[in-house]
Amino acid sequence: MPEEGSLEALDAHDPTAPRATGTYDLVAGLPLTIESYALERRELTVTSGFTRVTTVIRLRGRGEEGIGEDVTYSAEDGTAFQRKLGDGALALAGSWASLDDFSRRLDELDLFTGRPDQDAYRDYRRWGFESAALDLALRQAGRSLADVLEREPAPVTFVVSLRLPEPPTIEPLLSWLEDYPELRFKLDATVSWDDALVAELAERVHVESVDLKGAYRGTVVDNPADPLLYRLVAEGFPQAWIEDPNLDDPAADAALAAHRERITWDAPIHSVADIEGLPFPPRRLNIKPSRFGSLERLFAAYDFCDARGIGLYGGGQFELGPGRGHIQYLASLFHPGAPNDVAPGGYNSGPPRPGLPRTPLTPQPSSTGFRWGETDPAL
C-alpha cells in the first residue's frame, strides 16, 4: 500500500465516496453556555529581533473551560487585545442554542481595537475563539471531537520546518539528525541557495517539501519570484513538494511548468473559494486551521478536498499554547500520515535537545473536548 503522504497515495484516492453528512454539521448543533472569558499572554523570545506573542483564550461556563489560541503575529495587536478586550469587554456571555449560533455572533463583533496590521489576522483571532468554543461545547456535552466526528485518531507524522542560516549551511539539520535520525524537513528556500548546497541537501537530508513563500504579500517573509531558484529547487529535489510559488511571473511559471503535480499552496488558502480559484487543480494543500477563521469554513474545505481527492497536510503558526495541540489533533483525524508541519514546539524553540516527542506522534486526545492530551504544549 502506498504511503499516505506520497504522490502514489493521492492517485489511489476514491473520490466517488464522499461523506454523507457535512463535517461541520456534526458539531454545529452542540449547545454552548458561556458565563465569562479570560485572556492569557504567551511569549517566547526567538531571536534578538523577534519575540513571539500569542493569546490563550479561555471561555468558561457550567463549570467547564474551553481553550483556544490567537496566533496573530503583531505583538502590539496582542497587547492591545489582552488589555482592552479582556474582562468581559466582548459580549460573549449567554446560553447559545448551538455552536453555530455562537459563530454567527462572532460575525457581529469586532475582535480588534483598531485595524489589524494584516486582514488575515482577523481570521487568526476568530479561530482562537471558535476553537475555544468548540472545546467548551464538547466538554459541556461530555464528548470528544473524535467521538462527535466519528473518526479514529491516528499517529501523526510530522516534519520539522526550518530556514537555513545566512550564508546557508546544512549544519543545523545535521545537528537535529544526530539525536533524531528519522526526521524529515520542510525548508524555506532563499536566493542564496546554490547548486552545491542543494546537492548536499539532497544527498544527506530527507527534504519532504520546499517553501518558496512566493504567495506571501506584505509580510516579513515575502520572497519575490526567482525563476533560477525555482528551477534549482524543482530539479534538485525531484520528490519534494513545492509550496507557494509565485506563478504570476511568466518566467517563474515556466520554470515549474513540468512540476505542477508537486506544487502545493498555503498562504492563499482561506476558503473553498480560494481552492477553486487556484491556477490549476492541486494534488495537495497545506491546511492551516487559523487561516480559515471559522470552523464552518475549515470543515467545508476538508469535505471539498476529500470529495475531489485533494491530499492535505497540516501547518502551524508558531503556536505557544493549546493551538499546537489543536492542529495536531486535526491532523490525526484528517491527514495523519501526510508530511504535517505540526512538530511539537520544542523543535522550533531552541537548539536540538534529547527527549522531544518523535514522529509519528502517538494519539493523545483527551476524553472530552478539543484537546490533544494535557501535556505541556512547549514540548
Stockholm file with secondary structure:
# STOCKHOLM 1.0

chainA/1-379         MPEEGSLEALDAHDPTAPRATGTYDLVAGLPLTIESYALERRELTVTSGFTRVTTVIRLRGRGEEGIGEDVTYSAEDGTAFQRKLGDGALALAGSWASLDDFSRRLDELDLFTGRPDQDAYRDYRRWGFESAALDLALRQAGRSLADVLEREPAPVTFVVSLRLPEPPTIEPLLSWLEDYPELRFKLDATVSWDDALVAELAERVHVESVDLKGAYRGTVVDNPADPLLYRLVAEGFPQAWIEDPNLDDPAADAALAAHRERITWDAPIHSVADIEGLPFPPRRLNIKPSRFGSLERLFAAYDFCDARGIGLYGGGQFELGPGRGHIQYLASLFHPGAPNDVAPGGYNSGPPRPGLPRTPLTPQPSSTGFRWGETDPAL
#=GR chainA/1-379 SS CCCTTSHHHHHTCCTTCCCSSCHHHHHHTCCEEECEEEEEEEEEEEETTEEEEEEEEEEEETTEEEEEEECCSCHHHHHHHHHHSTTTTSCCCEEESCHHHHHHHHHHCCCSSSCCSSTHHHHHHHHHHHHHHHHHHHHHHTCBHHHHHTCCCCCBCBCEEEECCSSCCSHHHHHHHHHCTTCCEEEECCTTCCHHHHHHHHHHSCEEEEECCTTCCSSTTCCCCCHHHHHHHHHHCTTSEEECCCTTSHHHHHHTGGGGGGEECCTTCSSHHHHHTSSSCCSEEEECHHHHCSHHHHHHHHHHHHHTTCEEEEBCCCCCSHHHHHHHHHHHHHCTTSCBBCCCGGGSSSSCCTTCCCSSBCCCBCSSBSCBCSSCTTC
#=GC SS_cons         CCCTTSHHHHHTCCTTCCCSSCHHHHHHTCCEEECEEEEEEEEEEEETTEEEEEEEEEEEETTEEEEEEECCSCHHHHHHHHHHSTTTTSCCCEEESCHHHHHHHHHHCCCSSSCCSSTHHHHHHHHHHHHHHHHHHHHHHTCBHHHHHTCCCCCBCBCEEEECCSSCCSHHHHHHHHHCTTCCEEEECCTTCCHHHHHHHHHHSCEEEEECCTTCCSSTTCCCCCHHHHHHHHHHCTTSEEECCCTTSHHHHHHTGGGGGGEECCTTCSSHHHHHTSSSCCSEEEECHHHHCSHHHHHHHHHHHHHTTCEEEEBCCCCCSHHHHHHHHHHHHHCTTSCBBCCCGGGSSSSCCTTCCCSSBCCCBCSSBSCBCSSCTTC
//
